């Protein structure tokens, strides 16, 4: 799997509030430090008004 896709997916899942760090570690099979690093390198743009759709909505 492309590392850029993994980073994008885990950041999106975490920001949507659906998954904890521990769940992302298990889901992607990566270390906690890797998850935190991806989140740190992709800061939230407070000016962006983005709403992610939820499954079932």
Secondary structure as GFF3:
##gff-version 3
##sequence-region A 1 57
A	DSSP	alpha_helix	3	15	.	.	.	ID=ss1
A	DSSP	alpha_helix	21	28	.	.	.	ID=ss2
A	DSSP	alpha_helix	32	41	.	.	.	ID=ss3
###
